[in-house]
């Protein structure tokens, strides 16, 4: 018996199992909950980035319309917008904080606070874990909250009502804040407002949870486009904004000193044959961590647009429109390795897994599709 070979094989097995264990993730799905789709709240599934195995999701916690989610940098807490009952007993829209059970991924409600405005639609937590911000689509406003040592959110530390309108009389008669994102250096929050055709810029103070208008106070997006979501290039030099109504992506050069954004380019997210057709809208924008690609989900067109990105200029070139394998793709999310992408399908109640080709960044459907009723948002959490 060759004991050296056995020892080598055993050592290799240990290394391999350790590597696979390090590639394990929990995947959380935020949803719309209603009697028609059967969703009950936030769902969680297990995913392995080495094998690409995506398990059947389970209910992590019952919650009302927990559409968008954000995970605390400590990995201990998760935040969701949706239906809440505030400490004084009032019901409405707001933010909920949950503790995460590390072994099972199950969530336990910690507390809830009012969004103050109506129709909360997006939430994010800053890099220090001391501050959360949300966007109110219905009332066109933003709010910020301090996060305590035990993960609970304070009453709103600041609330800012947007003002104005833009070109489309049906959808832009007033403000509609659609997303909130922290800058890579954690000094600013950027709020896309579909109703104003602006990305509003706020200075943040994580120590107090407060935000205040920046100078410059906003960047303009193409008139009538309806900015929805944005993503920063990993270099921090560029910002990519998808214009929901115009089916376009706008590239901005970003000035880290003062938060200013200067338009570089606006390109269509559709193949040439479908440009100008009515009824389409974009949803999400992602930048690949290697800086070479940008991804945009096209709702109703039911595709994901894949762009090459020039790292020197930020300019985009459309290279693919891949079928999303479901109806109405909302949020799309890359796993932390950048090898996989999951798309949440709101209307078909599913989520599909795609492989990211290492060189080109193009997507290919893996054949894996899971049932997630009313799925809107996808978030990955590494399992230690």
N, C-alpha and C positions, 0 to 999 in steps of 0.2 A: 504493500500500500504506500503510495507516495504522499507522505504527510505534508510536504511543502506545498504540493499542488492543492491539497485540501485546505490548508491554512490560507493560501492565496485566494482561493475561491470564496472562502468564508469572509475574508477581509473585503473582497470586492462586493459581496452581498451586503455587508454592513454599510459600505460607502454608498451603494446604490439605493438601499432602503432609506438612508439618511437624506440623500438628495431628493428622492421622491417625496419624503415626508415634508421637506422644506418647500415643496411645490404645491402644497395643499392650501386651498382657499375656501372660505365661505363666500357664497354669492347671494347678496340680498336683492330682492325685487320689491320695489314700491308699486302700488296698484291703485286703480280706481275701483271702489267697492260699490256694487249695486246688485239688486236682486236678479237682474238679467245675466250678468257675467258670473255671478257666484263667488266673487272674490270676498275674502273675509279680513284682509289686512296685508301685513308684510310677510313675504315668503323667503325661505332660505334654502339653498342647495349647496352641495359640496362639489368642488371642482379641483382637478389635478392638472396643472399646467405641463407636466411632463408627458402624460398619456393623453390629455385632452378629454378625459372622462368627466362628464357633467351629469350629476345624479338628479333624480326626481326631487323637486322642491317640496318642502313641508312648511306648514304655517308656523312662522316665528312668533307672531303675536297678533291678536285681533285688534284692528284699528279701523277708523273710518277715513277712507280716501287718503291713505298715506302715500301720495304720488311720488314726490322726490325725497331722496334720502341723502344724508351726509354722515360719514363715520369720523369720530373723534380720533386725533392722531395717537392717543394712548391705546386705541383698539378696544377700550372698555365701554364706549357709549355710542349710540346711534341717534340721529336726529331726523325727524320727518315733519313735513308740512301736512296739513289735513284737518279733519274735524277734531275739535278739542272742547273740553269743559274746563274753564279757567278756575283758579282757586276760589273766586267769589261765586262760582256756580253758573256762570254764563256760558252758553253754548255758541259756537261759531267756528271760524277758521283760525288756525294758529300753528304753533310749533310744539311738538312733543319730544321729550327726551326719554331714552330707553337705556337700560344697562344690558350688556351683552354677556350671555353665558358662554364662556370660551369653548367648552367641550361640545355643546349641542347647537350653538348659534341662536338659541331661543332668546327672546327679548322680554324685559320686564319694564313696565312703565314707571318712570321716575316722577315726572311732572309735566304740566302743560301750561302754555301762556298764549294769550291772544295775539293775533297778527295785527290787531288794531284796524288795518284795512281789510278789504274783502277779496276773496279769491286767491289765497296764497298758493303759489305754483312752483317755487324753487327755494332751496336752502343750501347754505354752505357754512362750514366751520373753518376758522382760520388756523394757520400752521402751529400756533401756540396752544390751541385747544381752549382758549379763554373767551372766545367770542363766536357767536353765530349770527348770520344775517339771512333774511328772507325777502322775497319779492312777492307783491300782491298784484296779480294780473287785473282783477276786477276793478279795484280802486286806483290802480296806477301809483303804488307807493312802495316804500321799502322800510324795513325795521331791523334793528340790531338788538342783541341780547348778550349779557354777560353770562359766562358758564362757570359755575362754582366748582369747588374741588371734588364734589361727589357727582358731577355731571349734570346737575339740574340747571335749567335756564331761568334767569331772572325775569322780572317784568321788563318790557321793552326799555332799553337804555336810550334809544333814539328812534324816532319815527319821522320820515320825510315824505311829504306828499308831492308827487310830480305834477307839473302844470303844462298845459299846451295841447296842441293837436298837430295833425299833418294832412297829407293829401287825400287819403281815402275816407269818404264821408261815412262809410259803414263801419270800418274797423279802426279808424284813427281820429274819431271825434274828440277823444280824450286820451290821457296816458294809460298805458298798459305795461307795467313793469313785468318782464318775463324771466329774468334770471339775475343772479348775483354771484360774482366770482372775485376771489381775492387775487391780487397780483402776486407773482412769484416771490417778491421780497416782503410780502405781508404788510405793505404800507397803504395800499389802496383797495377799495372795492369798486368793481365795474358792474353797473346795472343796465342791461339792455332793455330799452323801452320801445315796444312795438308801435305804440300809438304816437310816439314823438319822432321816430326815426333818429334816435339819439342813443349813445352809450353814455350814461351819466357816471361821473367819477367822484368818489368819496374818499376822504382821508379816514383812517381808522385808528382807534386807540384800544388795543386788546385789553389793556389793564382795566379799563372802565366799561368796555363793550360798546363804546359810543363811536359814531361816524358823523363827519361833517363835510359839507360840500368842498370840493377841491377847486383849485384855480390852476389850469382850466377846469370848468365845471362839467364839460361834456365833449364828446366827439360826435360829429354828424355822420350818419350813414346815408346811402342813396335814398332820395325822396320817394316815398311810397313803398319802400322795400320791407319795412317791418322787422327790425333786428330782434332776434329771439335768444340765441345762446352764443357763447364765445369760448375760445380756448387760446391759451398762450403757447407760442412756440417754446420748446424746451430751452432755447438759448436766451429767452426773455426779450428778444429783439422785436418780435412781431406778435400781433393779435389777429385771430381769425374770427369773423362774425358771420353767422348765417342769417340772411334776410328771408324770413318765412314767406312773405307774400310774393316776393319777386323771384324766388327760387335761385338766389345768388349767394355767393360767398365773397365778403369783402376782407381784404388784407390791409392791416394798418401797421405802420412802423411805430414802435413804442419807445417813448423817452422815459427811461427809468428814473430820471432826476425829478421830474414833476408830474409824471403820469399822463402826459399828453400823447395823443394818437393822431397820426397823419396817414390819410388814405394812400395806399400804394396801388391797389388793383381791385376790380370787382369782376367776378367770373360766374357763369351759369353753372348750376349743379346738375343740369339735365343733358342728356345726349342731344345733339343738334336737331334731330327730327322732332323732338317734343318741346323745344323751346317756344315760348309764347302761347302754349295751350293753357286753357283755364283749368282751375280745380286742383292744382298741385300746391304743396307747401312743404317747407323744410322743417326739421325739428332740432337735431343735435349736431354739434361740431366737436370733433376730436383731433388732437395733434398727436402723432406717434412719438413716443419718447426718444426715438433716434433722430427726429427732426426732418425726416425725408418725406413724410406723407401726412395728409390731412383727410379726414373722413367726415361726410355729412349725410345724415339720414333724410331721405325724400319721402314724406308722407304722401299717401294716395298714389304716388308714382310707384311706391313700394320697392324702392331701391336704395342702395348706399352708393353715394358718389365717392370715388377714390381719386385723390389728387397727388401728383408729385409736387414737392415743395423745394424751391431753390433756397438753400440755407443762407445764401449771400443777400438775396433781395426779398425773400419771403413770398415771391410770386408763385402762383399755382398753375398747374397744367392738369386738366381732367384726363385720366387714363382708363377709368372703368366706371360703369354703372352696373353693379351686381344685384340681381334680384334678392330681396331680403327674406324670402321664404315665409312670409306672413303678411298680415294686413295692418296697415298704419304703423310703421316703425316709429317709435318715439325716441327714447333714449337708446344710444348705442354706447358700449363701454369696452375699452381695451383692458385685458388683464395686465397686471404689473410687469410681466415679462415681455409684453408687446407681441407675443406669438399668436394670440387669440382675440377674437372680438365677439361679444354677445349683443344681439339686437333684441329689444323688447317690442313685441307686437301688441298694440293696444286692442285692436278690434278682433283679432283671431285668438287672443288669450294664450299666446305662445311666446317662446323665446328661442332663438336659433344661434348655434355656435358656428363661427367662421374661423378658418385658418388664415393667418397673415403671412403671405409669401415674403421671406426674409429680404430678398434683393429688391423686388419691385414694390412691395407693399400691397399688392393686389390681394383681394379676398376670394376665398373659395369655401363654399358651404361644406361642412364636414358630414352632413347627414344627420346630425344630432339636433333634435328639436324637442323641447319639453313644454308641458302645459303649465302656464302661469296666468290665471284669469285676470283680465284687466291690466296686464303688465305695462308699466310706464317707465320705470327707472331700474338701472342695474348698478350695483356697487360691489367691488371685490374687497375682501378682508383676509389678509394672510393669517394662516393658522400656525402658531409656533410649534 
